[in-house]
Amino acid sequence: MPFDPLQDTHLDADTYKELPPGNFIRYLVLSPGSGAEPLACELKAASLDGELDFEAISYVWGSEEKTEEISCNGSTREITANLAAALRRVRHASETRSLWADSICID
């Protein structure tokens, strides 16, 4: 069965904890790393009614056949190679970075 980024990039129910009532979204905290080191992140919730402290990244989904893995809240999932490349490009070597990427943050 081919990779479907609309289905397969979503993480399991343990990863997606229910959002608090109100106007909340999820964002990811990308773990530090460099080069080809594995990608890892943690999902967090933020209120749209307060100050938001994350950056949204824009990327082209790319080929559904080229995927890479990311560990998010302890679950490993496939993401498109283009998203993986974008995350590697923006991650810091020694600090976390707060980001919003559609295929990870939307359940």
Biopython code that builds the backbone (N, CA, C, O; Angstrom):
import numpy as np
from Bio.PDB.StructureBuilder import StructureBuilder

atoms = [
    (1, "MET", "N", (0.849, -1.177, 0.000)),
    (1, "MET", "CA", (0.000, 0.000, 0.000)),
    (1, "MET", "C", (0.894, 1.240, 0.000)),
    (1, "MET", "O", (1.796, 1.330, 0.833)),
    (2, "PRO", "N", (0.677, 2.197, -0.903)),
    (2, "PRO", "CA", (1.540, 3.379, -0.965)),
    (2, "PRO", "C", (1.343, 4.293, 0.243)),
    (2, "PRO", "O", (0.288, 4.307, 0.878)),
    (3, "PHE", "N", (2.385, 5.047, 0.532)),
    (3, "PHE", "CA", (2.356, 6.034, 1.618)),
    (3, "PHE", "C", (1.361, 7.127, 1.277)),
    (3, "PHE", "O", (1.398, 7.679, 0.177)),
    (4, "ASP", "N", (0.482, 7.442, 2.195)),
    (4, "ASP", "CA", (-0.494, 8.515, 2.005)),
    (4, "ASP", "C", (-0.229, 9.581, 3.056)),
    (4, "ASP", "O", (-0.537, 9.370, 4.229)),
    (5, "PRO", "N", (0.347, 10.747, 2.661)),
    (5, "PRO", "CA", (0.706, 11.744, 3.663)),
    (5, "PRO", "C", (-0.481, 12.281, 4.441)),
    (5, "PRO", "O", (-0.309, 12.767, 5.559)),
    (6, "LEU", "N", (-1.677, 12.209, 3.884)),
    (6, "LEU", "CA", (-2.847, 12.687, 4.617)),
    (6, "LEU", "C", (-3.263, 11.710, 5.708)),
    (6, "LEU", "O", (-3.929, 12.095, 6.669)),
    (7, "GLN", "N", (-2.873, 10.453, 5.563)),
    (7, "GLN", "CA", (-3.213, 9.441, 6.561)),
    (7, "GLN", "C", (-2.004, 9.067, 7.412)),
    (7, "GLN", "O", (-2.083, 9.051, 8.640)),
    (8, "ASP", "N", (-0.890, 8.770, 6.758)),
    (8, "ASP", "CA", (0.239, 8.143, 7.420)),
    (8, "ASP", "C", (1.127, 9.080, 8.214)),
    (8, "ASP", "O", (1.936, 8.604, 9.012)),
    (9, "THR", "N", (1.020, 10.373, 8.039)),
    (9, "THR", "CA", (1.850, 11.278, 8.821)),
    (9, "THR", "C", (1.236, 11.542, 10.183)),
    (9, "THR", "O", (1.883, 12.139, 11.043)),
    (10, "HIS", "N", (0.014, 11.114, 10.393)),
    (10, "HIS", "CA", (-0.645, 11.353, 11.674)),
    (10, "HIS", "C", (-0.176, 10.330, 12.694)),
    (10, "HIS", "O", (0.078, 9.171, 12.363)),
    (11, "LEU", "N", (-0.068, 10.763, 13.902)),
    (11, "LEU", "CA", (0.438, 9.927, 14.971)),
    (11, "LEU", "C", (-0.711, 9.292, 15.738)),
    (11, "LEU", "O", (-1.864, 9.697, 15.590)),
    (12, "ASP", "N", (-0.398, 8.305, 16.549)),
    (12, "ASP", "CA", (-1.453, 7.565, 17.240)),
    (12, "ASP", "C", (-2.107, 8.388, 18.351)),
    (12, "ASP", "O", (-1.676, 9.496, 18.672)),
    (13, "ALA", "N", (-3.162, 7.808, 18.925)),
    (13, "ALA", "CA", (-3.962, 8.522, 19.929)),
    (13, "ALA", "C", (-3.159, 8.875, 21.173)),
    (13, "ALA", "O", (-3.454, 9.875, 21.828)),
    (14, "ASP", "N", (-2.152, 8.078, 21.512)),
    (14, "ASP", "CA", (-1.319, 8.404, 22.673)),
    (14, "ASP", "C", (-0.513, 9.675, 22.434)),
    (14, "ASP", "O", (-0.236, 10.428, 23.367)),
    (15, "THR", "N", (-0.141, 9.907, 21.189)),
    (15, "THR", "CA", (0.634, 11.098, 20.851)),
    (15, "THR", "C", (-0.245, 12.332, 20.867)),
    (15, "THR", "O", (0.165, 13.388, 21.348)),
    (16, "TYR", "N", (-1.459, 12.200, 20.339)),
    (16, "TYR", "CA", (-2.375, 13.332, 20.260)),
    (16, "TYR", "C", (-3.291, 13.355, 21.468)),
    (16, "TYR", "O", (-4.406, 12.836, 21.430)),
    (17, "LYS", "N", (-2.812, 13.958, 22.531)),
    (17, "LYS", "CA", (-3.674, 14.129, 23.697)),
    (17, "LYS", "C", (-4.755, 15.142, 23.343)),
    (17, "LYS", "O", (-4.532, 16.051, 22.545)),
    (18, "GLU", "N", (-5.915, 14.974, 23.942)),
    (18, "GLU", "CA", (-7.029, 15.875, 23.666)),
    (18, "GLU", "C", (-6.649, 17.304, 24.037)),
    (18, "GLU", "O", (-6.056, 17.555, 25.086)),
    (19, "LEU", "N", (-7.002, 18.230, 23.156)),
    (19, "LEU", "CA", (-6.727, 19.639, 23.423)),
    (19, "LEU", "C", (-7.656, 20.156, 24.515)),
    (19, "LEU", "O", (-8.789, 19.689, 24.635)),
    (20, "PRO", "N", (-7.188, 21.119, 25.313)),
    (20, "PRO", "CA", (-8.067, 21.719, 26.321)),
    (20, "PRO", "C", (-9.260, 22.407, 25.649)),
    (20, "PRO", "O", (-9.185, 22.751, 24.469)),
    (21, "PRO", "N", (-10.351, 22.609, 26.380)),
    (21, "PRO", "CA", (-11.489, 23.321, 25.801)),
    (21, "PRO", "C", (-11.067, 24.738, 25.401)),
    (21, "PRO", "O", (-10.205, 25.347, 26.035)),
    (22, "GLY", "N", (-11.674, 25.232, 24.369)),
    (22, "GLY", "CA", (-11.358, 26.590, 23.922)),
    (22, "GLY", "C", (-10.624, 26.603, 22.601)),
    (22, "GLY", "O", (-10.748, 25.687, 21.789)),
    (23, "ASN", "N", (-9.877, 27.633, 22.408)),
    (23, "ASN", "CA", (-9.233, 27.934, 21.133)),
    (23, "ASN", "C", (-7.768, 27.486, 21.147)),
    (23, "ASN", "O", (-6.873, 28.329, 21.209)),
    (24, "PHE", "N", (-7.508, 26.187, 21.091)),
    (24, "PHE", "CA", (-6.153, 25.655, 21.197)),
    (24, "PHE", "C", (-5.714, 24.971, 19.914)),
    (24, "PHE", "O", (-6.530, 24.431, 19.167)),
    (25, "ILE", "N", (-4.413, 25.005, 19.675)),
    (25, "ILE", "CA", (-3.796, 24.263, 18.577)),
    (25, "ILE", "C", (-2.586, 23.517, 19.129)),
    (25, "ILE", "O", (-2.143, 23.765, 20.251)),
    (26, "ARG", "N", (-2.063, 22.606, 18.325)),
    (26, "ARG", "CA", (-0.828, 21.918, 18.681)),
    (26, "ARG", "C", (0.339, 22.539, 17.917)),
    (26, "ARG", "O", (0.184, 23.010, 16.790)),
    (27, "TYR", "N", (1.494, 22.529, 18.548)),
    (27, "TYR", "CA", (2.738, 22.882, 17.870)),
    (27, "TYR", "C", (3.781, 21.868, 18.312)),
    (27, "TYR", "O", (3.560, 21.128, 19.270)),
    (28, "LEU", "N", (4.908, 21.828, 17.627)),
    (28, "LEU", "CA", (5.927, 20.856, 17.981)),
    (28, "LEU", "C", (7.176, 21.557, 18.489)),
    (28, "LEU", "O", (7.523, 22.648, 18.036)),
    (29, "VAL", "N", (7.834, 20.921, 19.425)),
    (29, "VAL", "CA", (9.124, 21.390, 19.914)),
    (29, "VAL", "C", (10.161, 20.426, 19.348)),
    (29, "VAL", "O", (10.281, 19.283, 19.788)),
    (30, "LEU", "N", (10.904, 20.915, 18.364)),
    (30, "LEU", "CA", (11.894, 20.101, 17.664)),
    (30, "LEU", "C", (13.151, 19.981, 18.516)),
    (30, "LEU", "O", (13.716, 20.983, 18.955)),
    (31, "SER", "N", (13.576, 18.757, 18.740)),
    (31, "SER", "CA", (14.787, 18.520, 19.528)),
    (31, "SER", "C", (16.022, 18.954, 18.750)),
    (31, "SER", "O", (16.028, 18.924, 17.519)),
    (32, "PRO", "N", (17.077, 19.359, 19.473)),
    (32, "PRO", "CA", (18.302, 19.773, 18.787)),
    (32, "PRO", "C", (18.942, 18.608, 18.045)),
    (32, "PRO", "O", (18.706, 17.441, 18.358)),
    (33, "GLY", "N", (19.743, 18.950, 17.072)),
    (33, "GLY", "CA", (20.474, 17.951, 16.309)),
    (33, "GLY", "C", (21.145, 18.599, 15.126)),
    (33, "GLY", "O", (20.973, 19.791, 14.870)),
    (34, "SER", "N", (21.905, 17.810, 14.410)),
    (34, "SER", "CA", (22.558, 18.336, 13.215)),
    (34, "SER", "C", (22.687, 17.237, 12.175)),
    (34, "SER", "O", (22.662, 16.047, 12.488)),
    (35, "GLY", "N", (22.825, 17.670, 10.933)),
    (35, "GLY", "CA", (23.027, 16.738, 9.837)),
    (35, "GLY", "C", (21.959, 15.671, 9.762)),
    (35, "GLY", "O", (20.765, 15.954, 9.859)),
    (36, "ALA", "N", (22.405, 14.438, 9.588)),
    (36, "ALA", "CA", (21.490, 13.316, 9.404)),
    (36, "ALA", "C", (21.058, 12.673, 10.719)),
    (36, "ALA", "O", (20.445, 11.606, 10.702)),
    (37, "GLU", "N", (21.362, 13.295, 11.856)),
    (37, "GLU", "CA", (20.908, 12.742, 13.133)),
    (37, "GLU", "C", (19.393, 12.579, 13.110)),
    (37, "GLU", "O", (18.700, 13.362, 12.461)),
    (38, "PRO", "N", (18.868, 11.570, 13.811)),
    (38, "PRO", "CA", (17.423, 11.337, 13.799)),
    (38, "PRO", "C", (16.632, 12.562, 14.260)),
    (38, "PRO", "O", (17.084, 13.345, 15.096)),
    (39, "LEU", "N", (15.442, 12.699, 13.689)),
    (39, "LEU", "CA", (14.537, 13.786, 14.063)),
    (39, "LEU", "C", (13.684, 13.352, 15.249)),
    (39, "LEU", "O", (13.217, 12.215, 15.311)),
    (40, "ALA", "N", (13.488, 14.274, 16.189)),
    (40, "ALA", "CA", (12.639, 13.998, 17.348)),
    (40, "ALA", "C", (11.931, 15.284, 17.748)),
    (40, "ALA", "O", (12.472, 16.380, 17.608)),
    (41, "CYS", "N", (10.708, 15.126, 18.250)),
    (41, "CYS", "CA", (9.956, 16.301, 18.688)),
    (41, "CYS", "C", (8.988, 15.915, 19.792)),
    (41, "CYS", "O", (8.775, 14.738, 20.084)),
    (42, "GLU", "N", (8.414, 16.932, 20.387)),
    (42, "GLU", "CA", (7.367, 16.769, 21.390)),
    (42, "GLU", "C", (6.221, 17.685, 20.986)),
    (42, "GLU", "O", (6.448, 18.837, 20.617)),
    (43, "LEU", "N", (4.992, 17.182, 21.054)),
    (43, "LEU", "CA", (3.827, 18.013, 20.754)),
    (43, "LEU", "C", (3.362, 18.731, 22.008)),
    (43, "LEU", "O", (3.326, 18.151, 23.093)),
    (44, "LYS", "N", (3.007, 19.998, 21.849)),
    (44, "LYS", "CA", (2.485, 20.812, 22.952)),
    (44, "LYS", "C", (1.241, 21.537, 22.462)),
    (44, "LYS", "O", (0.998, 21.621, 21.258)),
    (45, "ALA", "N", (0.460, 22.059, 23.391)),
    (45, "ALA", "CA", (-0.746, 22.821, 23.054)),
    (45, "ALA", "C", (-0.523, 24.291, 23.376)),
    (45, "ALA", "O", (0.180, 24.633, 24.327)),
    (46, "ALA", "N", (-1.136, 25.160, 22.564)),
    (46, "ALA", "CA", (-1.057, 26.608, 22.793)),
    (46, "ALA", "C", (-2.426, 27.216, 22.538)),
    (46, "ALA", "O", (-3.146, 26.797, 21.631)),
    (47, "SER", "N", (-2.775, 28.201, 23.342)),
    (47, "SER", "CA", (-4.039, 28.910, 23.165)),
    (47, "SER", "C", (-3.880, 29.987, 22.103)),
    (47, "SER", "O", (-2.916, 30.752, 22.123)),
    (48, "LEU", "N", (-4.820, 30.041, 21.188)),
    (48, "LEU", "CA", (-4.814, 31.096, 20.176)),
    (48, "LEU", "C", (-5.210, 32.436, 20.775)),
    (48, "LEU", "O", (-5.075, 33.473, 20.125)),
    (49, "ASP", "N", (-5.697, 32.422, 22.008)),
    (49, "ASP", "CA", (-6.095, 33.656, 22.680)),
    (49, "ASP", "C", (-4.933, 34.317, 23.422)),
    (49, "ASP", "O", (-5.064, 35.446, 23.895)),
    (50, "GLY", "N", (-3.809, 33.629, 23.526)),
    (50, "GLY", "CA", (-2.653, 34.173, 24.234)),
    (50, "GLY", "C", (-1.509, 34.452, 23.272)),
    (50, "GLY", "O", (-1.677, 34.417, 22.053)),
    (51, "GLU", "N", (-0.342, 34.730, 23.845)),
    (51, "GLU", "CA", (0.843, 34.945, 23.023)),
    (51, "GLU", "C", (1.329, 33.602, 22.503)),
    (51, "GLU", "O", (1.438, 32.635, 23.256)),
    (52, "LEU", "N", (1.617, 33.555, 21.220)),
    (52, "LEU", "CA", (2.103, 32.329, 20.602)),
    (52, "LEU", "C", (3.601, 32.451, 20.382)),
    (52, "LEU", "O", (4.091, 33.486, 19.931)),
    (53, "ASP", "N", (4.321, 31.390, 20.703)),
    (53, "ASP", "CA", (5.768, 31.425, 20.589)),
    (53, "ASP", "C", (6.257, 30.239, 19.765)),
    (53, "ASP", "O", (6.944, 29.356, 20.279)),
    (54, "PHE", "N", (5.899, 30.225, 18.490)),
    (54, "PHE", "CA", (6.382, 29.204, 17.568)),
    (54, "PHE", "C", (6.383, 29.788, 16.165)),
    (54, "PHE", "O", (5.766, 30.822, 15.906)),
    (55, "GLU", "N", (7.086, 29.111, 15.264)),
    (55, "GLU", "CA", (7.146, 29.527, 13.869)),
    (55, "GLU", "C", (6.467, 28.469, 13.013)),
    (55, "GLU", "O", (6.656, 27.272, 13.233)),
    (56, "ALA", "N", (5.683, 28.902, 12.045)),
    (56, "ALA", "CA", (5.079, 27.969, 11.092)),
    (56, "ALA", "C", (6.062, 27.763, 9.950)),
    (56, "ALA", "O", (6.657, 28.719, 9.453)),
    (57, "ILE", "N", (6.229, 26.509, 9.536)),
    (57, "ILE", "CA", (7.107, 26.264, 8.397)),
    (57, "ILE", "C", (6.268, 25.895, 7.187)),
    (57, "ILE", "O", (5.230, 25.243, 7.296)),
    (58, "SER", "N", (6.738, 26.324, 6.050)),
    (58, "SER", "CA", (6.079, 26.052, 4.777)),
    (58, "SER", "C", (7.005, 25.178, 3.945)),
    (58, "SER", "O", (8.205, 25.439, 3.858)),
    (59, "TYR", "N", (6.453, 24.159, 3.345)),
    (59, "TYR", "CA", (7.249, 23.232, 2.542)),
    (59, "TYR", "C", (6.339, 22.585, 1.515)),
    (59, "TYR", "O", (5.116, 22.620, 1.656)),
    (60, "VAL", "N", (6.922, 21.997, 0.489)),
    (60, "VAL", "CA", (6.171, 21.231, -0.502)),
    (60, "VAL", "C", (6.162, 19.784, -0.027)),
    (60, "VAL", "O", (7.215, 19.239, 0.305)),
    (61, "TRP", "N", (4.990, 19.154, 0.013)),
    (61, "TRP", "CA", (4.909, 17.782, 0.512)),
    (61, "TRP", "C", (5.851, 16.852, -0.225)),
    (61, "TRP", "O", (6.509, 16.022, 0.403)),
    (62, "GLY", "N", (5.932, 16.969, -1.543)),
    (62, "GLY", "CA", (6.840, 16.133, -2.318)),
    (62, "GLY", "C", (6.301, 14.733, -2.534)),
    (62, "GLY", "O", (5.115, 14.463, -2.344)),
    (63, "SER", "N", (7.194, 13.858, -2.933)),
    (63, "SER", "CA", (6.837, 12.488, -3.288)),
    (63, "SER", "C", (6.315, 11.720, -2.078)),
    (63, "SER", "O", (6.873, 11.790, -0.983)),
    (64, "GLU", "N", (5.240, 10.992, -2.308)),
    (64, "GLU", "CA", (4.670, 10.151, -1.256)),
    (64, "GLU", "C", (5.496, 8.885, -1.051)),
    (64, "GLU", "O", (5.322, 8.180, -0.057)),
    (65, "GLU", "N", (6.392, 8.597, -1.990)),
    (65, "GLU", "CA", (7.184, 7.375, -1.895)),
    (65, "GLU", "C", (8.496, 7.578, -1.150)),
    (65, "GLU", "O", (9.146, 6.606, -0.765)),
    (66, "LYS", "N", (8.888, 8.824, -0.943)),
    (66, "LYS", "CA", (10.120, 9.114, -0.210)),
    (66, "LYS", "C", (9.737, 9.598, 1.185)),
    (66, "LYS", "O", (9.178, 10.682, 1.348)),
    (67, "THR", "N", (10.044, 8.780, 2.182)),
    (67, "THR", "CA", (9.672, 9.130, 3.557)),
    (67, "THR", "C", (10.868, 8.969, 4.491)),
    (67, "THR", "O", (11.855, 8.308, 4.170)),
    (68, "GLU", "N", (10.743, 9.592, 5.646)),
    (68, "GLU", "CA", (11.722, 9.448, 6.722)),
    (68, "GLU", "C", (10.955, 9.350, 8.030)),
    (68, "GLU", "O", (9.761, 9.644, 8.088)),
    (69, "GLU", "N", (11.648, 8.937, 9.068)),
    (69, "GLU", "CA", (10.997, 8.775, 10.366)),
    (69, "GLU", "C", (11.274, 9.959, 11.280)),
    (69, "GLU", "O", (12.326, 10.595, 11.212)),
    (70, "ILE", "N", (10.291, 10.236, 12.143)),
    (70, "ILE", "CA", (10.454, 11.200, 13.230)),
    (70, "ILE", "C", (9.886, 10.564, 14.492)),
    (70, "ILE", "O", (8.846, 9.907, 14.449)),
    (71, "SER", "N", (10.558, 10.758, 15.597)),
    (71, "SER", "CA", (10.053, 10.312, 16.891)),
    (71, "SER", "C", (9.336, 11.492, 17.525)),
    (71, "SER", "O", (9.925, 12.553, 17.729)),
    (72, "CYS", "N", (8.063, 11.300, 17.833)),
    (72, "CYS", "CA", (7.267, 12.382, 18.405)),
    (72, "CYS", "C", (6.519, 11.845, 19.618)),
    (72, "CYS", "O", (5.676, 10.957, 19.493)),
    (73, "ASN", "N", (6.829, 12.384, 20.783)),
    (73, "ASN", "CA", (6.244, 11.915, 22.045)),
    (73, "ASN", "C", (6.442, 10.413, 22.219)),
    (73, "ASN", "O", (5.582, 9.728, 22.773)),
    (74, "GLY", "N", (7.576, 9.905, 21.746)),
    (74, "GLY", "CA", (7.898, 8.499, 21.909)),
    (74, "GLY", "C", (7.370, 7.573, 20.832)),
    (74, "GLY", "O", (7.712, 6.391, 20.830)),
    (75, "SER", "N", (6.543, 8.070, 19.909)),
    (75, "SER", "CA", (6.037, 7.260, 18.802)),
    (75, "SER", "C", (6.822, 7.603, 17.541)),
    (75, "SER", "O", (7.103, 8.772, 17.276)),
    (76, "THR", "N", (7.171, 6.589, 16.774)),
    (76, "THR", "CA", (7.898, 6.815, 15.530)),
    (76, "THR", "C", (6.934, 6.737, 14.366)),
    (76, "THR", "O", (6.173, 5.778, 14.238)),
    (77, "ARG", "N", (6.970, 7.758, 13.514)),
    (77, "ARG", "CA", (6.083, 7.825, 12.350)),
    (77, "ARG", "C", (6.856, 8.272, 11.131)),
    (77, "ARG", "O", (7.948, 8.832, 11.231)),
    (78, "GLU", "N", (6.265, 8.014, 9.975)),
    (78, "GLU", "CA", (6.848, 8.472, 8.721)),
    (78, "GLU", "C", (6.324, 9.857, 8.378)),
    (78, "GLU", "O", (5.151, 10.166, 8.588)),
    (79, "ILE", "N", (7.214, 10.680, 7.849)),
    (79, "ILE", "CA", (6.848, 11.983, 7.299)),
    (79, "ILE", "C", (7.473, 12.058, 5.918)),
    (79, "ILE", "O", (8.382, 11.290, 5.606)),
    (80, "THR", "N", (6.998, 12.970, 5.094)),
    (80, "THR", "CA", (7.582, 13.091, 3.764)),
    (80, "THR", "C", (9.045, 13.509, 3.879)),
    (80, "THR", "O", (9.440, 14.187, 4.828)),
    (81, "ALA", "N", (9.836, 13.095, 2.902)),
    (81, "ALA", "CA", (11.254, 13.453, 2.883)),
    (81, "ALA", "C", (11.430, 14.964, 2.834)),
    (81, "ALA", "O", (12.382, 15.494, 3.408)),
    (82, "ASN", "N", (10.525, 15.664, 2.158)),
    (82, "ASN", "CA", (10.629, 17.123, 2.092)),
    (82, "ASN", "C", (10.415, 17.763, 3.459)),
    (82, "ASN", "O", (11.117, 18.712, 3.808)),
    (83, "LEU", "N", (9.456, 17.260, 4.240)),
    (83, "LEU", "CA", (9.262, 17.798, 5.585)),
    (83, "LEU", "C", (10.479, 17.484, 6.449)),
    (83, "LEU", "O", (10.933, 18.339, 7.210)),
    (84, "ALA", "N", (11.007, 16.280, 6.341)),
    (84, "ALA", "CA", (12.204, 15.925, 7.107)),
    (84, "ALA", "C", (13.360, 16.859, 6.758)),
    (84, "ALA", "O", (14.083, 17.315, 7.644)),
    (85, "ALA", "N", (13.533, 17.140, 5.474)),
    (85, "ALA", "CA", (14.604, 18.050, 5.047)),
    (85, "ALA", "C", (14.381, 19.453, 5.605)),
    (85, "ALA", "O", (15.330, 20.109, 6.035)),
    (86, "ALA", "N", (13.130, 19.914, 5.599)),
    (86, "ALA", "CA", (12.822, 21.247, 6.135)),
    (86, "ALA", "C", (13.116, 21.304, 7.631)),
    (86, "ALA", "O", (13.683, 22.284, 8.113)),
    (87, "LEU", "N", (12.738, 20.267, 8.364)),
    (87, "LEU", "CA", (12.989, 20.242, 9.805)),
    (87, "LEU", "C", (14.487, 20.214, 10.102)),
    (87, "LEU", "O", (14.958, 20.889, 11.017)),
    (88, "ARG", "N", (15.230, 19.429, 9.324)),
    (88, "ARG", "CA", (16.685, 19.397, 9.520)),
    (88, "ARG", "C", (17.318, 20.752, 9.219)),
    (88, "ARG", "O", (18.273, 21.164, 9.877)),
    (89, "ARG", "N", (16.779, 21.428, 8.231)),
    (89, "ARG", "CA", (17.332, 22.735, 7.840)),
    (89, "ARG", "C", (17.116, 23.789, 8.927)),
    (89, "ARG", "O", (17.975, 24.647, 9.128)),
    (90, "VAL", "N", (15.984, 23.736, 9.629)),
    (90, "VAL", "CA", (15.681, 24.790, 10.608)),
    (90, "VAL", "C", (16.043, 24.423, 12.045)),
    (90, "VAL", "O", (16.043, 25.294, 12.915)),
    (91, "ARG", "N", (16.350, 23.153, 12.314)),
    (91, "ARG", "CA", (16.646, 22.810, 13.713)),
    (91, "ARG", "C", (18.013, 23.358, 14.126)),
    (91, "ARG", "O", (18.936, 23.489, 13.321)),
    (92, "HIS", "N", (18.093, 23.666, 15.403)),
    (92, "HIS", "CA", (19.337, 24.169, 15.980)),
    (92, "HIS", "C", (20.178, 22.992, 16.479)),
    (92, "HIS", "O", (19.649, 21.925, 16.792)),
    (93, "ALA", "N", (21.473, 23.200, 16.546)),
    (93, "ALA", "CA", (22.379, 22.143, 16.997)),
    (93, "ALA", "C", (22.291, 21.901, 18.500)),
    (93, "ALA", "O", (22.499, 20.777, 18.957)),
    (94, "SER", "N", (21.985, 22.949, 19.279)),
    (94, "SER", "CA", (22.028, 22.781, 20.731)),
    (94, "SER", "C", (20.795, 23.290, 21.476)),
    (94, "SER", "O", (20.752, 23.229, 22.705)),
    (95, "GLU", "N", (19.795, 23.790, 20.754)),
    (95, "GLU", "CA", (18.579, 24.305, 21.391)),
    (95, "GLU", "C", (17.346, 23.719, 20.721)),
    (95, "GLU", "O", (17.373, 23.367, 19.542)),
    (96, "THR", "N", (16.259, 23.619, 21.489)),
    (96, "THR", "CA", (14.993, 23.217, 20.882)),
    (96, "THR", "C", (14.467, 24.368, 20.033)),
    (96, "THR", "O", (14.897, 25.512, 20.178)),
    (97, "ARG", "N", (13.532, 24.046, 19.149)),
    (97, "ARG", "CA", (12.904, 25.076, 18.316)),
    (97, "ARG", "C", (11.417, 24.763, 18.230)),
    (97, "ARG", "O", (11.034, 23.638, 17.907)),
    (98, "SER", "N", (10.584, 25.747, 18.515)),
    (98, "SER", "CA", (9.129, 25.574, 18.490)),
    (98, "SER", "C", (8.606, 25.909, 17.103)),
    (98, "SER", "O", (8.828, 27.003, 16.586)),
    (99, "LEU", "N", (7.898, 24.935, 16.505)),
    (99, "LEU", "CA", (7.443, 25.055, 15.120)),
    (99, "LEU", "C", (6.011, 24.556, 14.978)),
    (99, "LEU", "O", (5.488, 23.858, 15.847)),
    (100, "TRP", "N", (5.393, 24.929, 13.865)),
    (100, "TRP", "CA", (4.109, 24.360, 13.468)),
    (100, "TRP", "C", (4.282, 23.820, 12.059)),
    (100, "TRP", "O", (4.671, 24.550, 11.147)),
    (101, "ALA", "N", (3.993, 22.537, 11.886)),
    (101, "ALA", "CA", (4.026, 21.883, 10.577)),
    (101, "ALA", "C", (2.736, 21.087, 10.444)),
    (101, "ALA", "O", (2.444, 20.232, 11.280)),
    (102, "ASP", "N", (1.974, 21.359, 9.415)),
    (102, "ASP", "CA", (0.625, 20.805, 9.285)),
    (102, "ASP", "C", (0.535, 19.300, 9.473)),
    (102, "ASP", "O", (-0.306, 18.833, 10.241)),
    (103, "SER", "N", (1.367, 18.534, 8.804)),
    (103, "SER", "CA", (1.196, 17.085, 8.823)),
    (103, "SER", "C", (1.560, 16.438, 10.156)),
    (103, "SER", "O", (1.256, 15.265, 10.374)),
    (104, "ILE", "N", (2.198, 17.173, 11.037)),
    (104, "ILE", "CA", (2.488, 16.651, 12.377)),
    (104, "ILE", "C", (1.524, 17.235, 13.405)),
    (104, "ILE", "O", (1.078, 16.524, 14.305)),
    (105, "CYS", "N", (1.203, 18.501, 13.283)),
    (105, "CYS", "CA", (0.445, 19.202, 14.329)),
    (105, "CYS", "C", (-1.067, 19.027, 14.237)),
    (105, "CYS", "O", (-1.771, 19.233, 15.226)),
    (106, "ILE", "N", (-1.573, 18.653, 13.071)),
    (106, "ILE", "CA", (-3.017, 18.462, 12.915)),
    (106, "ILE", "C", (-3.325, 16.977, 13.010)),
    (106, "ILE", "O", (-2.747, 16.175, 12.277)),
    (107, "ASP", "N", (-4.240, 16.600, 13.915)),
    (107, "ASP", "CA", (-4.606, 15.176, 14.008)),
    (107, "ASP", "C", (-5.817, 14.871, 13.178)),
    (107, "ASP", "O", (-6.265, 13.725, 13.137)),
]
sb = StructureBuilder()
sb.init_structure("model")
sb.init_model(0)
sb.init_chain("A")
sb.init_seg("    ")
for serial, (resi, resn, name, xyz) in enumerate(atoms, 1):
    if name == "N":
        sb.init_residue(resn, " ", resi, " ")
    sb.init_atom(name, np.array(xyz, "f"), 0.0, 1.0, " ", f" {name:<3s}", serial, name[0])
structure = sb.get_structure()
